[in-house]
Amino acid sequence: MQNISRNATRTLIPIAVLFLLLTLASCASRTGLYPQGYAVASWYGSEFHGRPTSSGETFNMYALTCAHREYPFGTQLRVTNVDNQKAVSCVVNDRGPFVAGRDIDLSYAAAKEIGLIGKGTGHVSVEHMGRDIAYIREVKYMSRSGPFTIQVGSFSDYGNAVRLKNSLELKYERVYIMNTEIKGETFYRVRIGKYPLRDEAYIFAKTLAEEGYAVLVTRYEERI
């Protein structure tokens, strides 16, 4: 009798575990909890249309592009909406999103392709499809004597400078804005760090250039 009881117990335990797993999976489906590996996508459009992206390109809300915090500029991604299985291929040419809990920002056109406009955000799968190496830049020099700093952008519009600064700060430290006047016009220069040695500045500048930023090694000026 005890053997029969033990055998029954051994049989019932796996069945109970299977039932529990099926129940959890069903609950996950109903509550929108997707398996690990899916990302949360959002989109951006007219507010930034015509403004420079972090890569230096002009943002076109009707082009198939996207913003990501990590992928180098020029990376091709295939983004699939897990709710309807609609997919779009887009190129990373910007940094973002800046809202916590979101992983990728699609252009208006890319979001429209996968049915994300009405919802605003959605769960997607993201597949790396390669990279356009034309986005890799060369390091340029303005000064041969130190100390040095690395300039990543210069703008007459302060808002554009702030946006680039915020983009860089997603990944890097010691980012700052210097303003200067040229022929009566104010320019806002986005720069990173202070390096006593030219080689030290070059190593970091090379990292940024390979990521796709237009960089210039120039002389460091004390901020007032």
Wavefront OBJ file of the C-alpha trace (Angstrom):
o trace
v 0.000 0.000 0.000
v 2.836 2.372 0.806
v 4.465 1.673 -2.577
v 1.202 2.525 -4.357
v 0.997 5.788 -2.372
v 4.607 6.708 -3.220
v 4.042 5.967 -6.935
v 0.900 8.057 -6.957
v 2.767 10.932 -5.320
v 5.587 10.710 -7.888
v 2.999 10.880 -10.686
v 0.982 13.736 -9.209
v 3.939 16.071 -8.502
v 4.991 16.516 -12.162
v 1.344 17.009 -13.158
v 0.921 19.666 -10.475
v 4.102 21.465 -11.588
v 2.967 21.394 -15.227
v -0.438 22.788 -14.249
v 1.247 25.598 -12.273
v 3.467 26.534 -15.214
v 0.519 26.598 -17.614
v -1.436 28.755 -15.184
v 1.426 31.247 -14.838
v 1.883 31.387 -18.602
v -1.822 32.093 -19.036
v -1.701 34.876 -16.448
v 1.379 36.393 -18.105
v -0.418 36.468 -21.433
v -3.480 38.166 -19.985
v -1.509 40.812 -18.088
v 0.857 41.632 -20.960
v 3.975 40.288 -19.252
v 6.226 39.188 -22.073
v 9.153 36.759 -21.861
v 12.590 38.112 -21.034
v 14.318 39.457 -24.120
v 11.490 41.680 -25.352
v 11.941 45.453 -25.316
v 9.612 48.391 -24.784
v 9.398 50.678 -27.815
v 8.095 54.239 -28.050
v 8.225 56.781 -30.890
v 8.975 60.428 -31.610
v 7.974 62.713 -34.460
v 7.038 66.324 -35.231
v 8.530 67.837 -32.064
v 12.030 66.844 -33.234
v 11.508 66.865 -37.018
v 14.266 68.896 -38.678
v 16.485 68.955 -35.597
v 19.937 67.360 -35.505
v 20.190 63.820 -34.135
v 23.057 62.694 -31.919
v 24.817 61.295 -35.001
v 24.685 64.724 -36.653
v 22.034 63.742 -39.180
v 18.852 65.779 -39.405
v 15.929 63.924 -37.890
v 13.291 63.048 -40.462
v 10.144 61.662 -38.877
v 9.199 60.064 -42.215
v 12.459 58.080 -42.523
v 12.874 54.575 -41.067
v 15.244 55.414 -38.211
v 15.410 54.872 -34.464
v 17.182 55.950 -31.286
v 18.971 53.531 -28.972
v 21.221 54.010 -25.941
v 23.934 51.513 -26.870
v 24.045 50.459 -30.531
v 26.583 52.380 -32.664
v 25.145 54.749 -35.254
v 24.462 53.010 -38.535
v 23.318 49.780 -36.860
v 20.454 48.142 -38.740
v 17.709 46.716 -36.496
v 14.641 44.668 -37.300
v 11.896 45.585 -34.841
v 8.809 43.373 -34.535
v 5.631 44.299 -32.673
v 4.843 41.175 -30.629
v 1.114 42.001 -30.567
v 0.572 41.869 -34.333
v 3.883 40.459 -35.675
v 4.359 43.473 -37.952
v 8.070 44.208 -38.506
v 10.173 47.109 -39.760
v 13.881 47.576 -40.481
v 15.354 50.832 -39.229
v 18.786 52.386 -38.748
v 20.083 53.761 -35.427
v 21.027 57.418 -35.927
v 20.110 58.897 -32.550
v 20.355 58.332 -28.797
v 17.407 57.635 -26.518
v 14.888 56.982 -25.100
v 15.230 59.246 -22.079
v 12.146 57.893 -20.295
v 12.786 55.128 -17.755
v 11.379 51.749 -18.713
v 11.676 52.317 -22.482
v 14.383 50.683 -24.590
v 14.083 52.011 -28.146
v 12.570 55.114 -29.763
v 11.222 54.659 -33.294
v 10.669 57.435 -35.823
v 7.042 58.189 -36.651
v 7.366 56.272 -39.936
v 8.905 53.188 -38.312
v 6.301 53.168 -35.527
v 3.496 53.495 -38.075
v 4.819 50.478 -40.002
v 4.279 48.221 -36.975
v 1.070 49.759 -35.661
v 2.506 51.586 -32.649
v 1.200 55.125 -33.243
v -2.158 54.764 -31.491
v -0.794 52.925 -28.450
v 2.295 55.096 -28.044
v 4.373 52.266 -26.612
v 4.491 48.529 -27.084
v 6.496 45.367 -26.580
v 8.818 44.488 -29.445
v 11.560 42.055 -30.316
v 14.778 43.607 -31.623
v 17.108 41.809 -34.010
v 20.567 43.072 -34.982
v 20.930 42.992 -38.787
v 24.410 44.496 -39.264
v 25.899 47.963 -39.553
v 26.600 50.602 -42.197
v 30.282 51.370 -41.554
v 29.946 54.682 -43.389
v 28.839 56.054 -40.003
v 32.351 55.569 -38.571
v 34.119 58.956 -38.361
v 37.727 60.144 -38.329
v 39.263 62.007 -35.411
v 40.063 65.623 -36.308
v 42.376 68.057 -34.523
v 42.078 71.761 -33.806
v 45.017 72.041 -31.397
v 48.362 70.300 -30.993
v 49.113 71.626 -27.496
v 47.327 70.638 -24.301
v 45.509 70.273 -22.127
v 42.917 68.801 -24.495
v 39.183 68.283 -24.632
v 36.930 66.528 -27.145
v 34.285 68.524 -28.964
v 31.311 66.527 -30.235
v 29.098 69.303 -31.592
v 28.661 73.055 -31.996
v 25.243 74.713 -32.291
v 23.731 78.175 -32.557
v 20.583 76.729 -30.931
v 21.112 76.092 -27.216
v 18.350 73.472 -27.151
v 20.205 71.346 -29.709
v 23.358 71.528 -27.584
v 21.458 70.428 -24.471
v 19.893 67.522 -26.342
v 23.308 66.260 -27.504
v 24.690 66.686 -23.984
v 21.822 64.633 -22.560
v 22.379 61.974 -25.221
v 26.069 61.642 -24.402
v 25.324 61.479 -20.673
v 23.343 58.295 -21.241
v 26.745 56.615 -21.555
v 29.559 59.047 -20.706
v 30.613 61.373 -17.891
v 32.229 64.833 -17.777
v 30.066 66.227 -20.601
v 29.711 70.026 -20.592
v 28.684 72.975 -22.776
v 30.986 75.904 -23.582
v 29.612 79.014 -25.256
v 31.631 81.345 -27.455
v 30.886 84.343 -29.671
v 31.950 84.452 -33.317
v 31.184 87.632 -35.271
v 28.440 88.540 -32.837
v 26.765 85.122 -32.899
v 26.779 82.770 -29.910
v 27.686 79.128 -30.417
v 27.215 76.365 -27.867
v 29.909 73.700 -27.991
v 29.325 70.271 -26.499
v 32.545 68.844 -25.093
v 33.797 65.943 -22.997
v 36.612 65.765 -20.459
v 40.016 67.263 -19.860
v 43.125 65.354 -20.975
v 46.710 66.475 -20.259
v 48.153 64.195 -22.968
v 47.279 64.200 -26.675
v 47.407 60.398 -26.889
v 44.998 60.092 -23.974
v 42.529 62.406 -25.704
v 42.935 60.508 -28.967
v 42.072 57.125 -27.413
v 38.729 58.376 -26.130
v 38.054 60.435 -29.254
v 38.639 57.317 -31.349
v 36.026 55.435 -29.303
v 33.477 58.181 -29.968
v 34.370 58.378 -33.672
v 33.919 54.630 -34.132
v 30.541 54.907 -32.415
v 29.586 57.453 -35.074
v 30.096 60.841 -33.408
v 31.814 63.688 -35.279
v 34.682 64.531 -32.905
v 37.296 67.241 -32.734
v 40.272 67.208 -30.356
v 40.811 70.816 -29.293
v 42.413 72.821 -26.508
v 40.680 72.754 -23.141
v 39.454 76.109 -21.870
v 38.555 76.778 -18.271
v 34.856 77.393 -17.785
v 33.860 80.606 -16.073
l 1 2 3 4 5 6 7 8 9 10 11 12 13 14 15 16 17 18 19 20 21 22 23 24 25 26 27 28 29 30 31 32 33 34 35 36 37 38 39 40 41 42 43 44 45 46 47 48 49 50 51 52 53 54 55 56 57 58 59 60 61 62 63 64 65 66 67 68 69 70 71 72 73 74 75 76 77 78 79 80 81 82 83 84 85 86 87 88 89 90 91 92 93 94 95 96 97 98 99 100 101 102 103 104 105 106 107 108 109 110 111 112 113 114 115 116 117 118 119 120 121 122 123 124 125 126 127 128 129 130 131 132 133 134 135 136 137 138 139 140 141 142 143 144 145 146 147 148 149 150 151 152 153 154 155 156 157 158 159 160 161 162 163 164 165 166 167 168 169 170 171 172 173 174 175 176 177 178 179 180 181 182 183 184 185 186 187 188 189 190 191 192 193 194 195 196 197 198 199 200 201 202 203 204 205 206 207 208 209 210 211 212 213 214 215 216 217 218 219 220 221 222 223 224
